[in-house]
Every structure is written in structure tokens, then in C-alpha cells.
Amino acid sequence: MEGKAPEIQIIKASLLKNKLKSLSGDLDENNAIRLHRAISWVKCAEEQANNPDLKFITLWIAFNACYADNDAHDFELSEKKRFRDFISKLVDFDAEERFFKILWYKFPGPVRLLIDNKYAYKQFWDAQRGDSIDWESRFKQSQIDSRNYLAHQQVSKLLELVLDRLYTVRNQLIHGGATYQSKLNRSQVKDASQILEFLLPIIIDIMISNGGEDWGVINYPVID
């Protein structure tokens, strides 16, 4: 892509909150609660500016609030498929191509480093646990795929691959597989935190603007 890179700023939680409030009368209550929860965790993440561990964890909670679907349990829909469907829907609604601009202009370096980091690749860890898989060839293929997705603007597939890497980082932290503020494996946590810091507010903004869309039934509804 040619031309000067556009200026890309993080969308602040305060702006998202004001936008949600202004459209509250047009939103389904289920969606309003979902988005209110997500924004609250984005605000929390903003307060963790110098702590990549906590910033990433709180941003992932916000992401969970966005895409968690209580109905999926009834139909045994795999999380991976829900993940893929959710991303595809977001990209379809992204008329300004903000996801592509973020991945192309803002984070080509961090995205590549994250994708090229074997410690953020699930199959690498599966192999360490004894699974008989050729993780290295799959890892190399995923690297090639990522370059092709970016070159051909296959945003859904690229975003899915990036979030898949982020999910591995999430598992490592949430399941106690890392020491708090450890010096080991810091790069993937810092890169993941920085990327998600930009992506999450865009996800929420798109969902607010398309509040009439069926984003699923929230987990743990508000009960008086």
C-alpha cells in the first residue's frame, strides 16, 4: 500500500462510554450491558499503562465481554468457531478498514514479531507436553500465511491469526504459566498488550455503531 501512513490514535474508554450513552435508547438491553462491561475493563486497562501483564489481562476480559455468547453452550458451538464468526462479522462492519490500517500501518513490526514468536504459538507448547506434532513446519506455514494475508488484504484471516497468537499469551498468563512481571518471555506480552490496546476499542466502537446486530446472549445477565 502506498501513500503516507494515517495518524492512528487509541480510542479512549471515555469516548466509548459517551457514545454508548448517546445511543442507549437505540440499543438492545443485552447489547448495552455487554458493551458497558467491556468499556469498564478498557478503562481499567488504561490505568495499567506501565504494567503489560495487567493491561493485557484486563483487555482480554474486555474482549471476552464482547464476544462471549451464552447461547453457544446449548449448541456445543466450539469457541474457535465463535471466535472466527465474531471476527468475520466485525470486519464486515468495518467500513473504514480500521483493522487493516492498524495491522498495516501501526503494527507491522509488533504483529510480525508476535507471529514469529514460537512462544506465542499453541502447537509449540503442545509439542512440549508430548503431543506428536510437527509444530515447526506448521509454525513456518503460519508465518507464510500471515504475510500472504497482509499482502492480499485478507483482514479476517490475518486478524484471526493475530488473535490466535494473543489467545496463547492469554492462556499462559491466566492459567498461571508465567511469573508476574518476569523478565522471561516479556516480548510477546508487551507486543500482545500493545496490539490489543488498539484493537479492543475499535471492536467495541464497531459493536456500538451496530448495536441492533445480534451479538449473542451475554453470560451472567443482570438479575435483581
N, C-alpha and C positions, 0 to 999 in steps of 0.2 A: 504494500500500500504506500502511495506517495503522498507528499504534502506534509505540512507542519503538524506535529502532534497536538491534539486538542488539550486544553487545560482540563484536568480531571480532578475534582475535589471530592472528598468524602462527604456523603450526606449525613448530617448530624441528626441525632435522635430527637432533638428539639424540633427540627423541621418536619420530621416524620410524624411526630406527635401532633403538631399543629395541623398538618394535612389530614391526618386521621380524624381529628376532632371536627374539622370543617366538613368532612364527608360522612360523619357518623350517622346522619339521618338517612343516608342512601345505602348504608351497609347492612348486610345481614348480621344479626347479633353474634352468630357463631364466628363470622369472619372478624368482626370488631374485637372480640375477646382475643382471638388468635393473634391479631396484629398488635393489640395493646400489650400482650405478654412479650411478644418478640421485641418491640421497641424498648420495653423496660430493661431487657437484657443487653440491648445495644448501648443504652445509656450506661449500664453497669460496666460494659467493656471500655467505654470511653474513659472511665475513671481508673482503668488499669493500663494507662499508656506506656508505662515503663516496666510492665510485667507481662512478657509474652505468654507465659503459661496460663495465667488467669484470664488474660484478654482472649486468648483462643478458646478456652473452656466456656466463657460466658457468651462469646459469639456463637459457639456451636449450640448452646442452649437456645439462643435466639433462632438459629436455623431449624432446630427441632420443633420449636413452637410454630414455625412457618409451615413445615411440610408434614408433621405428624397427622395421621388420619385414623381416627378410632374405628371407622367402618372397615378398614383394611384387615382387622383381626377376624372379622366374620367371614371374609372371603379368602383367607390364607394367602393374601397377596404379599409376595416377598418384598422386603424392604428395598432391595435393589431395583425392582420394577417400579415401585412407587417413586423412588429416587429419580429414575430415568423419565418417568411420565411427568413428574413435577418440573424437572429441568426443561423438558421439551415445551411444556406449556409456558414457562417463564420466557423462554427465548422467542416463542411465537408472539408474545405480547410486547416484546422489547423492540418497539418501532424505531427507537433512536439508536439501536445497536450498541447499547452501553456495555453489554457484556464483552462484545468483541473489542471495543475500544479499550476497555480495561485490560484485557488479555494481550492485545496487540501493542498498545502504546505505553501503558503504565507499568505492566509487569512482565514483559517478555523475558527479562533476566530471572527474577524470582520464580516465575512459572516453570521455566526450563530447569532451574536448579532443583525445584521441588520434584519435577517429573524424573529428573536424572538421579535423584537421591534414592538409593536402594532401600534405605531405612524407612522410607515412606511408601514402600511397595509391599502390599499384603503377602504376595506369594514368596517374597524373600523370607518373611517371618514364618510362613507355613513350612518352608523347607527346613528352617532351623528347628522346628518342632518335630521333624521326622517325616513329613509328607514327601512322597516320592514324586517330585515335580521338577521339570527343567525350568526353574524360575528365571535363570539368566537369559535364555532365549526369549521368553515371554516379556521380560523386562525390556530387552532391546527392542522388541517389536512394538511395545507400548510407547517407547521413545520415538520411534519412526512414525507411528500413528499420530502422535501429538504434533509433530512437525507438519505432517500432511493435513491434519485438521485445521491448523492455523493458516497454512498456505492457501487452502481452499475455502476458508471461512466457514467451516463446519462447526458452528459455535456450540450446538447442543452436545456433540460428541466430545469436543475439547473441554467444555465446562464439566461434563460428566467425568472425564478422565481426571481433571484437576480436583474435583470434589471427592473422587475416589481416593486420591492420594491424601487429601485432607482428612478423610474418614479414618485412614490408617493412623495418622497422627492423633486424631481424636481418641481412637481405641487405646493407643499407647498411654495417653495421659489419664483418661477416665478409668481405665482398668488397672491403674497403679503400676504401669510398666515403665515409669520414668521417675526420677528423683526431682523434687521441686527445685527449680532454678539450678538444675545440674548443668555442668559445663559440657557434658556429653550430648551429642546429637542436638545441639542448640539450633543449627542452621535450619532444619526442617520446621521446628516450632516457630522460629522468628519469621521465616518465609510464609508459613501457613497462616500465622496470625495477621501478617500484613495484608496478604491477599484477601482473606475473609473479611477484614476490616472494611475493604472497599466493596466487596461483592454483596455482603449481607444487607446493607441499607438499600442497594439497588433492588434486590429481591423484594424487600418489604415495600418499597415505593411502587413497584410494578403491581404488587398484590393489592395495595390500597387503591391504585388507579383502576383496578379491575375487581373491585370489591363485590360485584354481582356474580363473579365467576364461582363455581363450586370448587372450593379448595379443600373439601373434605370436612369431616366432623372432628372437632377438637377433642383431644384427650383430656380427661378430667374437667368436665364442664363446671361452671359456677353453680353451686347448689346452696340455696338459702337455708 
